[in-house]
């Protein structure tokens, strides 16, 4: 993963705010692998791709 990809992802708290969900909901999506978007892991932390968040907000996941 390069630095450009890192800049195109946000933290769980930021993604939750953008999606109007709680951070725990996003963590549950990641754990159960059943959410509309999948996070990437950076040093053991979840990061949510901005393009997938935008796609979800515009009417559906990729």
Secondary structure, 3 states (H helix, E strand, C coil): CCHHHHHCEECHHHHHHHHCCCHHHHHHHHHHCCCCCCCEEECCEEEEEHHHHHHHHCCCCC
